[in-house]
Amino acid sequence: MTDSGVLLYSLVEQNAIGCWNSHLPFRKQNLDIVAKDDITLQFQSGLKVYGNHIWTLSSRLQNYIVDEVPENEVNYRINVGRISDLLRHSRCDLRQRPTDLPSFIYPSHSSQRP
């Protein structure tokens, strides 16, 4: 999670990176995809937020499982990106929302979850 409260996560089945602004309710309309690439984001096995950068480790695990790892192709990648660039114009872009949003916390007395 970023210092500003945006959760970034791997979407392995979509070869993508998703986001959620934790100041908003955890609902589908508040989630977004901020990066998608069927080559460089295959099977992301690690994702780290460090400062204003996101680092991911991806591999072509599906080839390894069936014992067909091509030696003349890139099979493992370390990807890095600037978080502000990834979030720009997404639902998680804090510049497009009021800055005084409270952190979203479910009331302890309610068993209803959105």
Helices and strands as residue ranges (DSSP letters): E 6-11, G 12-14, E 16-21, G 28-30, E 31-36, E 44-50, E 53-59, H 61-65, E 76-82, H 83-87, G 94-96
